[in-house]
Amino acid sequence: MFQGPGDDYDRFIGRYGPALGDAMLDYAGVVSGMRVLDVGCGTGALAARAAAAVGGENVAAADPSEPFVETCRRRVPEADVRIAPAESLPFGDDAFDAVLAQLVLPFLTDAPQGAAEMRRVAKPGGVVVACVWDYAGGMRLLRAFWDAAAAIDPESAARDEGRLLRYANPDELRALWAGLDDVTVAALDVEAAYDDFDALWTPFLAGIGPAGSYAASLDAEGQAALRERFRGELGDPVGPFTLTATAWSVRGTK
Ligand SMILES: C[S@@+](CC[C@H](N)C(=O)[O-])C[C@H]1O[C@@H](n2cnc3c(N)ncnc32)[C@H](O)[C@@H]1O
């Protein structure tokens, strides 16, 4: 799901990444002088914002997707970016002041192990923060997509991220962070701008993530029907428009 070119991802969900990254850094309390790790960095939206805050030489990042890591390396050349999964981070114990994972937890093979690794590489007193879209509600782009898909093809509900994906609500996030102290959960609200509806729709056809892979699996007729219904779910936008998106974020201290 995440092996396509980084540019395709950036036109898709990556559009929200920099604003969400800034919200994550703020919630984590990241300030100059800290060392920061971006786990599941993807194309590097958060790593780039972290580099702006603390300097690229103080940023490390990891993701198992080679094309995404390539994009991240180009975007943040001074950062130490590795090809690795969250479940086995290639960094020493007690190495970072802030360990962050943006929109990654539902895609881990073993999320408790990933959370344990994030805790391991944080310094004592360091913060460990993750965020996950509110797929069931406030992530407007994906909620409208799956509502449109269900109206045409009820079987698509089996692939709806709002039903399927774990760690997309405060209770599950808190439970996953049980090994940390002072755990809090907050809603982070961001928005993204689109030139027109096609700028929103076309990236779905690249097949990235659960929604993209569903859209790409349809034939031309199915895609045309979904496109029209989806547009209707968003109020038939004409010309430029913006969408809001909410992510649940969990923060704990080691
Ligand atoms: C929705 S993307 C988020 C990327 C990036 N953090 C962002 O905010 O744009 C999910 C990311 O999780 C990564 N991923 C999938 N399995 C993973 C694992 N086991 N460990 C770490 N990252 C993983 C994917 O390669 C992809 O980059």
The ligand as an SDF file (V2000), in Angstrom:
LIG
                    3D

 27 29  0  0  0  0  0  0  0  0999 V2000
   -0.0750    7.0730    6.1370 C   0  0  0  0  0  0  0  0  0  0  0  0
    1.6450    6.9090    5.9070 S   0  0  0  0  0  0  0  0  0  0  0  0
    2.2890    8.2090    6.9740 C   0  0  0  0  0  0  0  0  0  0  0  0
    3.6520    8.6840    6.5490 C   0  0  0  0  0  0  0  0  0  0  0  0
    4.1800    9.9200    7.2740 C   0  0  0  0  0  0  0  0  0  0  0  0
    4.4150    9.6650    8.6890 N   0  0  0  0  0  0  0  0  0  0  0  0
    3.2810   11.1160    7.0850 C   0  0  0  0  0  0  0  0  0  0  0  0
    2.7770   11.6540    8.0580 O   0  0  0  0  0  0  0  0  0  0  0  0
    3.0990   11.5240    5.9270 O   0  0  0  0  0  0  0  0  0  0  0  0
    2.0020    5.4230    6.7920 C   0  0  0  0  0  0  0  0  0  0  0  0
    3.4720    5.0900    6.8000 C   0  0  0  0  0  0  0  0  0  0  0  0
    3.6750    3.9510    7.6390 O   0  0  0  0  0  0  0  0  0  0  0  0
    4.7370    3.2310    7.0820 C   0  0  0  0  0  0  0  0  0  0  0  0
    4.7720    1.8870    7.6640 N   0  0  0  0  0  0  0  0  0  0  0  0
    4.1000    0.7690    7.2930 C   0  0  0  0  0  0  0  0  0  0  0  0
    4.4700   -0.2590    8.0850 N   0  0  0  0  0  0  0  0  0  0  0  0
    5.3760    0.2180    8.9690 C   0  0  0  0  0  0  0  0  0  0  0  0
    6.1390   -0.3520   10.0280 C   0  0  0  0  0  0  0  0  0  0  0  0
    6.0320   -1.6390   10.3640 N   0  0  0  0  0  0  0  0  0  0  0  0
    6.9850    0.4530   10.7030 N   0  0  0  0  0  0  0  0  0  0  0  0
    7.0840    1.7640   10.4180 C   0  0  0  0  0  0  0  0  0  0  0  0
    6.4060    2.3610    9.4220 N   0  0  0  0  0  0  0  0  0  0  0  0
    5.5600    1.5980    8.7100 C   0  0  0  0  0  0  0  0  0  0  0  0
    4.4550    3.2620    5.5930 C   0  0  0  0  0  0  0  0  0  0  0  0
    5.5730    2.9090    4.8050 O   0  0  0  0  0  0  0  0  0  0  0  0
    4.0480    4.7230    5.4280 C   0  0  0  0  0  0  0  0  0  0  0  0
    5.1500    5.5510    5.1650 O   0  0  0  0  0  0  0  0  0  0  0  0
  1  2  1  0
  2  3  1  0
  2 10  1  0
  3  4  1  0
  4  5  1  0
  5  6  1  0
  5  7  1  0
  7  8  2  0
  7  9  1  0
 10 11  1  0
 11 12  1  0
 11 26  1  0
 12 13  1  0
 13 14  1  0
 13 24  1  0
 14 15  1  0
 14 23  1  0
 15 16  2  0
 16 17  1  0
 17 18  1  0
 17 23  2  0
 18 19  1  0
 18 20  2  0
 20 21  1  0
 21 22  2  0
 22 23  1  0
 24 25  1  0
 24 26  1  0
 26 27  1  0
M  CHG  2   2   1   9  -1
M  END
$$$$
